Amino acid sequence: MQNLILRNNDLLAPNRSLIETKHNYASSISINPALAYIYSLAATDTSGGRVNAKYTLERFARFNLGPSFVKVDWQFLVKQPRLIQNLLHSFFIYRAKQKAEAKQLRHYSLKNLQVTPLINALLELSNCMFLNGEISECELKKWQNQLSNYVIEDIETPIEPSSSAENRIDYSLSLSVRSQITLEAFSCFYIGSCIERMDWYQVLYAPVLQNLMQQFLSERNDRNLIKTGSYSPATADNLLRMLRGVAHHAWLSESITVETLERIKAIKLPRGSRQSSGRYLSYNELDKISVICLNQTNKIKGIRDNAIFWLMYESGLRRAEVVNLSLDDIDIDRGTIHVVGKGNKERYVPFSLESDLYRALSKWFDIRLKLRGNIFNPLFCVVNKHQQVIAKSLTTQSLNDLCKQIQKIGFERIISPHDFRHSVATNLLRAGHDLLLVSKFMGHSSVTTTQRYDRRSDDDLKGLALRR
C-alpha cells in the first residue's frame, strides 16, 4: 500500500521549519478528511473523543503505509547534533501539550514525561547504524554522549526536517519492540503522522475500504506495530464508525459523492471472534472494593472513592457522565440522578434509598456540601493528601487511575471503569428486567448494544428449560 503515502509532499519538504510544517498542516485539515473528522470531536480521552479517534485511525493508516520510523533519515540526524537536541525539546513539549489537551487542562507540564525510553531507543538505533557501517565510531560516541547528557527544556526551536526517502535500511528486526514503538511516535512527530501522510481519497470507496478494514482486523501483524490476536466486536464497531466519519467529512468538502458516502455507510463487518472485553463484578467484589476504599489512610478520599465505585456499579454511568455530574444532578431524597449522556441526551437514573449507593452518596454529600459554591459545583472533586476537598473536578482519566490504584492496594484483579457498566446491565437482566427497559436505564440508543453488555453465563440458562 505504499502508493497511499504522501498526498501532500510539500509538507515534508527540506528547508521548511517544523513550525511552518505544523502551521501548514493545520490549514490542510480542510482537505484531509481524517483530520477534519478528528477535530470535530470533543477534546477528551473518552471513547468518543479525539484521543481515541487519533489512536485508532493512526493504527489503521500505519497498517496500510508501514512504520514511520523506517522512513526517517536517521543518518542525517546523527550527523546534526544540534538538530536532534532541538527536535527532542519540541517533541516533548508537543507530547506535554497533547497530554494537557486530553485531560482538558489549561497549561501543560513537562513533568512525568517518559524521556528515558526515547533516549534508550535512539541509543539502540545508533548502535545498529554503527554495526551496519552507516556512521563512524567518532559519530557514534558524539551522538551517545549528547543523548546521555540530554536535559529537557521548555524551548521550541524551528527545525528543518529531511524529506522522507525510499530505500532506507529497515532496522525493525534489530530493534526491540519497545524501541520500535517509541521511535514510531518520535518519527510521526518529525515527518508527520500516518494520518497526515495517507491519501484518504484513494481508499474512500466502499469495496476498497471494506477490504482494507477486513485485512486490518484479521492480520493485525507485528510488522506494523499492531497487537496480534483476534479482535473484539467493539474494535470493529469503532473502526467502522470512525471511517464513516472520515467519509462524511470528505463528502462535506465535496470530495466524494453522496452515492459513494451511502455505499460506505452500508458496509457491514463480521462481529469479530470474541465477546466484548468487559469483566463482570459481583456484589461480593464490590464489598471488598468498598472495604479497601474506606480503609485508606486518607479517610476523605476513601469516602469519595467509595461513593464513585458504588455509583458506577449501581447506576451504570459512563466515565464522562460520572465526572460531569453536579451536586444539583443528585436528588438524594427521591433517589434519582439527572444524567446528560452521549449526544447531549438526558435521562433520569433511579436508585433505592436502601441501597449501598444511597449510603455511600449520603456520606460523601455530608462532606461535599460544606464546600458548595455558587457556580462551580461538581459532585466529585479532588481530595489532596491533607484530606482537603479542592474545588477542582475529576477527569475521566481520574477514574481509570482509581481502578488501577484499588488493584495496587489490595483488590485481587485488574478492573476498569467500564467493567462496572457491564456488571449493571448483567445484574438487571439477571433480575428478569425487560431488555428494552435495561437499554433505557443504560442510555443505549439500541438494544443490540445492551445485549453485548450481557455477562450472564451458561449456568443462568439452566432454569429456562420448558416444562409441560
Legacy VTK file of the C-alpha trace (Angstrom):
# vtk DataFile Version 3.0
C-alpha trace
ASCII
DATASET POLYDATA
POINTS 468 float
0.000 0.000 0.000
2.974 2.308 -0.440
1.099 4.215 -3.156
-1.098 5.682 -0.415
1.740 7.730 1.043
2.368 11.436 0.766
-0.598 13.116 -0.820
0.813 16.413 0.468
4.525 16.015 -0.335
5.247 19.691 0.270
4.591 19.141 3.973
7.820 17.146 4.225
9.967 19.333 2.005
13.505 20.159 3.188
14.373 23.691 4.312
10.980 24.109 5.896
10.821 24.572 9.643
8.828 22.143 11.746
6.720 25.058 12.999
5.949 26.049 9.398
5.137 22.446 8.595
2.706 22.147 11.515
1.137 25.519 10.624
0.677 24.499 7.003
-0.739 21.219 8.130
-3.310 22.971 10.303
-4.584 24.685 7.171
-4.706 21.315 5.406
-7.324 19.959 7.826
-9.965 21.145 5.399
-8.569 18.808 2.699
-7.654 15.882 4.971
-10.991 14.272 5.884
-9.462 12.187 8.689
-8.135 15.266 10.480
-11.379 17.131 9.843
-13.274 14.262 11.478
-10.903 14.064 14.465
-11.096 17.780 15.212
-14.889 17.713 15.003
-14.894 15.507 18.120
-14.669 16.533 21.748
-11.130 17.118 23.026
-11.326 14.280 25.565
-9.805 10.852 26.138
-13.203 9.112 26.126
-14.227 6.534 23.530
-15.997 9.235 21.535
-13.206 11.788 21.817
-10.233 12.931 19.766
-7.613 10.845 21.552
-9.339 7.548 20.801
-10.040 8.559 17.196
-6.417 9.596 16.618
-5.159 6.340 18.091
-7.472 4.102 16.043
-7.106 5.916 12.718
-3.321 6.167 13.163
-3.129 2.381 13.605
-5.275 1.857 10.515
-3.176 4.265 8.429
0.089 2.729 9.705
-1.153 -0.722 8.757
-1.507 0.491 5.168
1.629 2.649 4.945
4.041 0.692 7.118
6.018 2.014 10.126
7.109 5.648 10.021
10.494 5.170 11.709
11.879 3.280 8.683
11.230 6.357 6.526
13.289 8.790 8.629
16.808 9.735 7.508
18.482 8.763 10.799
21.950 9.098 9.289
21.214 12.750 8.589
20.050 13.274 12.191
23.130 11.608 13.706
25.349 13.991 11.781
23.353 17.023 13.020
23.872 17.009 16.838
22.239 20.375 17.390
19.234 19.353 15.334
18.411 16.278 17.417
18.563 18.298 20.630
16.124 20.895 19.299
13.916 18.159 17.904
13.785 16.389 21.276
12.796 19.648 23.001
9.982 20.233 20.510
8.801 16.613 20.685
8.458 16.535 24.471
6.691 19.903 24.512
4.298 18.539 21.884
3.614 15.426 23.997
3.032 17.564 27.090
0.518 19.692 25.187
-1.246 16.569 23.915
-1.496 15.256 27.463
-2.903 18.557 28.728
-5.457 18.682 25.906
-6.660 15.144 26.639
-7.120 15.994 30.317
-8.693 19.366 29.443
-6.017 21.297 31.323
-5.245 24.931 30.545
-1.483 24.609 30.959
0.934 21.847 30.049
3.683 20.450 32.267
6.993 18.846 31.315
6.955 16.757 34.485
6.430 12.980 34.359
7.189 12.721 30.645
8.839 9.461 29.616
12.172 10.775 28.357
14.340 7.727 29.111
12.583 5.236 26.755
13.144 7.520 23.751
16.785 8.184 24.664
17.381 4.438 25.054
15.672 3.722 21.721
17.848 6.299 19.931
20.972 4.819 21.535
19.930 1.321 20.445
19.305 2.575 16.912
22.714 4.283 16.735
24.446 1.016 17.688
22.642 -0.742 14.830
23.710 2.006 12.425
27.337 1.745 13.558
27.385 -2.047 13.170
25.922 -1.611 9.688
28.626 0.908 8.739
26.269 3.869 8.319
28.071 6.040 10.877
31.643 6.197 12.145
32.823 5.365 15.657
33.502 9.061 16.269
29.948 9.993 15.229
28.559 7.197 17.393
30.402 8.380 20.519
29.419 12.017 19.942
25.759 11.014 19.450
25.727 8.773 22.528
27.393 11.410 24.684
24.872 14.034 23.620
21.880 11.768 24.279
23.225 10.583 27.640
23.523 14.188 28.817
20.189 15.350 27.409
18.081 17.551 29.694
14.578 18.539 28.639
13.970 22.287 28.206
10.811 24.270 27.554
12.135 25.673 24.276
10.518 25.250 20.870
13.023 25.743 18.066
12.432 25.830 14.294
13.507 22.515 12.749
14.380 21.651 9.164
13.190 18.075 8.679
14.784 15.942 5.989
12.444 14.647 3.336
11.224 11.086 3.512
13.287 8.971 1.121
12.977 5.450 -0.206
15.427 2.559 0.241
16.290 3.291 3.837
17.672 0.412 5.863
14.922 -1.262 7.883
16.171 -1.844 11.429
12.869 -3.215 12.706
14.311 -6.735 13.044
17.310 -5.426 15.007
15.410 -3.225 17.464
13.378 -4.263 20.487
9.594 -3.930 20.212
9.602 -1.167 22.831
12.211 0.807 20.878
10.206 0.416 17.676
7.060 1.760 19.335
8.953 4.663 20.922
10.721 5.590 17.681
7.412 5.385 15.820
5.888 8.147 17.966
9.012 10.297 17.591
9.114 9.739 13.817
5.446 10.655 13.400
6.187 13.971 15.078
9.212 14.559 12.853
7.929 13.640 9.382
4.190 13.725 10.093
1.792 11.078 11.383
0.436 8.296 9.202
-2.951 10.026 9.335
-1.343 13.122 7.837
0.613 11.271 5.155
-2.041 8.854 3.954
-4.049 9.666 0.840
-7.521 9.030 2.249
-9.220 9.805 -1.049
-7.649 6.708 -2.622
-9.343 4.437 -0.087
-12.746 6.133 0.301
-14.526 3.684 -1.988
-16.737 1.051 -0.389
-15.061 -2.089 -1.875
-11.537 -0.773 -1.184
-12.354 0.407 2.332
-14.141 -2.816 3.269
-11.196 -4.901 2.043
-8.665 -2.785 3.960
-10.731 -2.959 7.153
-11.043 -6.738 6.900
-7.284 -7.079 6.373
-6.542 -4.768 9.291
-8.891 -6.594 11.652
-7.771 -10.084 10.627
-3.997 -9.664 10.259
-3.025 -7.135 12.958
0.613 -8.147 12.472
3.684 -7.178 14.470
5.425 -5.784 11.385
3.303 -2.669 11.663
3.498 -2.452 15.454
-0.074 -3.638 15.862
-1.064 -6.158 18.521
-1.638 -9.658 17.196
-4.637 -11.790 18.007
-8.368 -11.751 17.441
-10.300 -8.516 17.686
-13.304 -7.683 19.817
-16.677 -6.558 18.414
-16.034 -3.090 19.838
-12.827 -2.809 17.776
-14.709 -3.443 14.543
-17.529 -1.101 15.544
-15.185 1.738 16.497
-13.135 1.471 13.314
-16.208 1.364 11.080
-17.815 4.303 12.902
-14.663 6.401 12.563
-14.117 5.609 8.883
-17.735 6.525 8.199
-16.978 9.816 9.954
-13.950 10.338 7.701
-16.106 9.650 4.649
-18.755 12.080 5.895
-16.193 14.884 6.130
-14.872 14.020 2.673
-18.435 14.449 1.415
-18.807 17.756 3.283
-15.730 19.049 1.441
-17.344 17.889 -1.843
-14.503 15.437 -2.469
-16.747 12.370 -2.775
-20.322 11.984 -3.975
-23.309 11.250 -1.783
-23.630 7.882 -3.560
-20.086 6.960 -2.502
-20.840 8.063 1.060
-24.005 5.944 1.223
-22.143 2.885 -0.064
-19.502 3.346 2.646
-22.216 3.717 5.288
-23.727 0.437 4.059
-20.525 -1.528 4.793
-21.056 -4.394 7.226
-18.241 -6.200 9.016
-18.218 -9.527 10.888
-18.882 -9.121 14.583
-15.462 -10.481 15.494
-14.261 -13.653 17.156
-14.504 -12.525 20.756
-17.028 -11.182 23.193
-16.808 -7.564 24.286
-13.953 -7.140 26.737
-15.898 -6.032 29.811
-15.394 -8.088 33.004
-18.233 -8.862 35.397
-18.015 -7.697 39.020
-20.180 -9.295 41.701
-21.652 -7.619 44.779
-19.156 -9.538 46.914
-16.315 -7.996 44.922
-17.843 -4.535 45.342
-17.976 -5.126 49.083
-14.235 -5.874 49.003
-13.556 -2.715 46.977
-15.642 -0.710 49.446
-13.636 -2.016 52.416
-10.354 -1.191 50.661
-11.573 2.355 49.928
-12.737 3.064 53.467
-9.526 1.668 54.987
-7.344 4.187 53.159
-5.211 6.492 55.300
-6.845 9.467 53.591
-10.358 8.988 55.014
-11.987 11.785 52.986
-10.624 10.383 49.735
-11.772 6.926 50.805
-15.354 8.129 51.294
-15.276 9.857 47.900
-13.810 6.806 46.131
-16.364 4.522 47.772
-19.195 6.748 46.513
-17.727 6.741 42.989
-17.431 2.952 42.826
-20.967 2.355 44.138
-22.309 4.997 41.755
-20.693 3.285 38.767
-21.840 -0.146 39.941
-25.488 0.603 40.719
-26.218 3.331 38.167
-24.086 2.126 35.243
-22.950 5.622 34.288
-20.195 6.157 31.745
-16.903 7.736 32.870
-17.715 11.111 31.319
-21.206 11.035 32.846
-19.760 10.430 36.320
-17.226 13.267 36.242
-19.723 15.689 34.675
-22.301 15.262 37.447
-23.019 18.320 39.565
-24.497 18.461 43.052
-27.791 19.618 41.557
-27.991 16.458 39.413
-28.476 14.272 42.502
-31.828 14.190 44.290
-30.687 12.244 47.329
-34.137 12.298 48.964
-36.039 10.926 45.967
-33.265 8.646 44.733
-32.802 9.995 41.197
-29.779 11.060 39.154
-30.089 13.504 36.268
-27.642 12.416 33.553
-26.594 14.125 30.325
-25.136 11.353 28.192
-23.832 10.841 24.674
-25.259 13.161 22.062
-26.427 15.513 24.815
-29.265 13.085 25.616
-30.884 13.439 29.034
-32.140 10.620 31.223
-33.008 10.029 34.866
-31.453 7.054 36.627
-33.220 5.836 39.802
-31.601 4.279 42.860
-33.052 2.761 46.026
-32.992 4.674 49.310
-31.999 1.393 50.949
-29.096 0.700 48.590
-25.339 0.746 49.115
-25.234 3.615 46.621
-27.554 5.734 48.771
-25.447 5.143 51.894
-22.176 5.869 50.085
-23.523 9.036 48.431
-25.001 10.299 51.707
-21.618 10.103 53.446
-19.926 11.935 50.584
-22.718 14.543 50.453
-22.143 15.411 54.118
-18.536 16.301 53.231
-19.120 17.789 49.779
-21.924 20.194 50.742
-19.596 22.038 53.118
-17.700 23.294 50.059
-20.723 24.145 47.937
-20.157 27.234 45.797
-22.401 29.456 43.732
-21.173 28.370 40.299
-18.684 25.505 40.376
-20.456 22.507 41.917
-19.115 19.207 40.531
-20.292 16.222 42.545
-16.835 14.684 42.775
-13.804 16.869 43.489
-10.094 16.401 44.021
-9.065 15.473 47.577
-5.460 16.347 48.416
-3.074 14.424 50.678
-4.065 16.667 53.604
-7.663 15.382 53.297
-8.870 18.719 51.957
-11.567 18.877 49.267
-10.340 21.083 46.415
-12.769 22.875 44.080
-11.437 21.034 41.036
-13.438 18.408 39.193
-12.143 14.951 38.360
-11.435 13.815 34.791
-12.223 10.563 33.023
-8.574 9.621 33.476
-9.056 10.073 37.233
-11.500 7.149 37.193
-9.010 4.992 35.283
-6.385 5.862 37.889
-8.763 4.970 40.738
-9.283 1.497 39.284
-5.532 0.982 38.954
-4.956 2.253 42.479
-7.557 -0.028 44.054
-5.844 -3.023 42.476
-2.436 -1.902 43.748
-3.604 -1.510 47.347
-5.421 -4.795 47.735
-8.007 -5.818 45.123
-7.057 -9.142 43.546
-7.578 -8.387 39.853
-7.385 -5.675 37.238
-10.576 -3.679 36.667
-11.648 -0.742 34.522
-14.481 1.815 34.878
-16.399 0.165 32.048
-16.490 -3.159 33.903
-18.941 -1.573 36.341
-21.236 -0.624 33.469
-21.162 -4.159 32.049
-21.943 -5.510 35.517
-25.011 -3.273 35.964
-26.516 -4.467 32.688
-25.863 -8.095 33.618
-27.388 -7.696 37.099
-30.534 -6.044 35.731
-31.028 -8.698 33.044
-30.321 -11.477 35.535
-33.017 -9.998 37.798
-35.515 -10.502 34.975
-35.939 -6.904 33.798
-37.040 -6.300 30.225
-34.212 -5.741 27.711
-35.785 -2.521 26.428
-36.067 -1.076 29.952
-32.467 -2.007 30.719
-31.420 -0.327 27.468
-33.152 2.903 28.527
-31.604 2.675 32.003
-28.144 2.367 30.444
-28.715 5.211 27.989
-28.222 2.992 24.936
-29.751 4.052 21.643
-30.029 0.405 20.563
-30.910 -2.784 22.466
-28.182 -4.523 20.447
-25.607 -2.593 22.448
-27.242 -3.678 25.701
-27.115 -7.318 24.595
-23.350 -7.037 24.131
-23.041 -5.866 27.736
-24.719 -9.043 28.997
-22.310 -11.160 31.063
-24.707 -13.927 32.096
-23.129 -17.386 31.911
-24.469 -20.724 30.669
-25.455 -21.527 34.258
-28.110 -18.806 34.018
-29.784 -20.761 31.205
-30.378 -23.909 33.258
-33.635 -22.645 34.728
-35.062 -21.800 31.293
-35.905 -25.365 30.244
-39.527 -25.668 29.129
-41.794 -27.863 31.236
-45.183 -29.352 30.475
LINES 1 469
468 0 1 2 3 4 5 6 7 8 9 10 11 12 13 14 15 16 17 18 19 20 21 22 23 24 25 26 27 28 29 30 31 32 33 34 35 36 37 38 39 40 41 42 43 44 45 46 47 48 49 50 51 52 53 54 55 56 57 58 59 60 61 62 63 64 65 66 67 68 69 70 71 72 73 74 75 76 77 78 79 80 81 82 83 84 85 86 87 88 89 90 91 92 93 94 95 96 97 98 99 100 101 102 103 104 105 106 107 108 109 110 111 112 113 114 115 116 117 118 119 120 121 122 123 124 125 126 127 128 129 130 131 132 133 134 135 136 137 138 139 140 141 142 143 144 145 146 147 148 149 150 151 152 153 154 155 156 157 158 159 160 161 162 163 164 165 166 167 168 169 170 171 172 173 174 175 176 177 178 179 180 181 182 183 184 185 186 187 188 189 190 191 192 193 194 195 196 197 198 199 200 201 202 203 204 205 206 207 208 209 210 211 212 213 214 215 216 217 218 219 220 221 222 223 224 225 226 227 228 229 230 231 232 233 234 235 236 237 238 239 240 241 242 243 244 245 246 247 248 249 250 251 252 253 254 255 256 257 258 259 260 261 262 263 264 265 266 267 268 269 270 271 272 273 274 275 276 277 278 279 280 281 282 283 284 285 286 287 288 289 290 291 292 293 294 295 296 297 298 299 300 301 302 303 304 305 306 307 308 309 310 311 312 313 314 315 316 317 318 319 320 321 322 323 324 325 326 327 328 329 330 331 332 333 334 335 336 337 338 339 340 341 342 343 344 345 346 347 348 349 350 351 352 353 354 355 356 357 358 359 360 361 362 363 364 365 366 367 368 369 370 371 372 373 374 375 376 377 378 379 380 381 382 383 384 385 386 387 388 389 390 391 392 393 394 395 396 397 398 399 400 401 402 403 404 405 406 407 408 409 410 411 412 413 414 415 416 417 418 419 420 421 422 423 424 425 426 427 428 429 430 431 432 433 434 435 436 437 438 439 440 441 442 443 444 445 446 447 448 449 450 451 452 453 454 455 456 457 458 459 460 461 462 463 464 465 466 467
